[in-house]
């Protein structure tokens, strides 16, 4: 994915080692970071890199080439694990209220050491000719000119070269709970009660679901919210989860024609007092939608989103980390948001009926192409071309 615009203004961040770069916190969901950078006028272009065939095999990366920023995400959780800064002339950075990089301030070794304080001697990579200085949660990389390489082959940590100059910072990494950014993992989910209506999405741990019954949202602080088909209503959702991020009225059901006995009701519905249409509560921040009955306002079904790249709805939802509770043989394995269609068939057996192809329009409207819908009693899986799940509908 590549979005571009002209560079306007300068991004400004306070650096908190092991925690955050300005408002962007380590552990943040990928869709939240994408939303943040897309809203910034100073961002000139956004590159998104991932493995199309095996999206769980490598980190997912958001790169801002003209702003000199790289955000790396653990692929299964889609949570931010490290931040890299590789350009310092189009960005303003500060630490504990003191600027150390801007259009007028060069981040030298001497300045960084003075600002961040004493630390253990760094490491020198003789092949790359780079010296890395480390503090808890942050690493700083300084290239060393050939003529000064011998100074760094010992355990000394010279702040200046013999000619009076000092190394200049080329890369800075922020990460949590590791010796270096390559070993970094997202920090644990925050724990603590939110207070007020709704629970913060960043504390959401996972979903468990049961066909025909509904889902349970589990939070890191031990709280749980149950959304039950046929029971949970609009007021329950507002009280437990807060206002939805969007509300969408369901004018028609394009899959209804495939339901037995419903062919004569496949035309679009009209929203009147006598025939109110069903509507969705879209909880982008939690990663799922709730379809509510237009007459009773009770839950009819739920749609859970995996937010895998290569799907029409990518970056709109936080990834829904779900697992399915069934009476099937547990030895066959469990089904989660990371399962592929082959895993599902191994657990549930062949799908019921033929697959339905879902095509959202022209290549321009949806460059990722069609997906396949396969169903079991109480469950409908939307499958991408690489075999991964895009959505799971529970009814």
Order of alpha helices (4+ residues) and beta strands (2+ residues): beta-beta-beta-beta-alpha-beta-beta-beta-beta-beta-beta-alpha-beta-beta-beta-beta-beta-beta-beta-alpha-beta-beta-beta-beta-beta-alpha-beta-beta-beta-beta
